[in-house]
Amino acid sequence: MGDNLLLAFALMLVLEGVVPFLAPQAWRETFRRLIAMSDGQIRFIGLTAMIAGLILLMIFK
């Protein structure tokens, strides 16, 4: 299980790095918009991402 967790973490880092590498201006603009959001909006986005990730894990596992 430890190996799978490390592979998942490595894949996450690769995917997180794609947008700043390919479109740094769009990445910067996204962070400008995030700064303007309230804490509740950011928490909702985080919760939605976690739920989507859990659903995908259940589907593909």
N, C-alpha and C positions, 0 to 999 in steps of 0.2 A: 504494500500500500504506500509506503514511503516513496518508492520510485515513481509511482503514478502521480503522487502529489507534487513531486519535484518536476515531473514532465508537464503537468498542468500549469504550474507556476511559470515554467520557462515559456510555454505557449502563450500564456497571458502577457508576459513581457514582450514577446515578439509582436503580438497583435496590438498591444498598447503603443508600440513604437512605430507602427506603420503610418498612422495619420501624421504625426509630427515630421516624419521623414519625407513623406510624399507631398503633404500640403501644410507647411508650417504656418502660413498666414491664416488658413481656416482654423487650425488648432488654436492659434493665439486668439482669434475672434471668439471661439467657443469659450475660452476661459474668461474673456471679457464679459460675455453674457452670464456666465456662472457667478461672477463676482456681483453682478447686479441682482441676482435672485435672493430671495429670503431663505432662511435656514429651513423652513418648512418645505419649500419647493425642492431644495437640494435633497432633503431627507426622503421626499416622495420619489424622486428620481432614483436614489440609492435603493430604496425598498423595491421599486419596480424592477430594477436591474437584478436584485437578489432573487426575487420571485421568478423572473424569467429564466435565470440561470438554474434554479432548482427544478423548474418544469423541464428544461432541456436535459438536465441530468437524469431525471426520471424517465424521459422518453428514450434517450439513447443508451441507458444502462441496461 
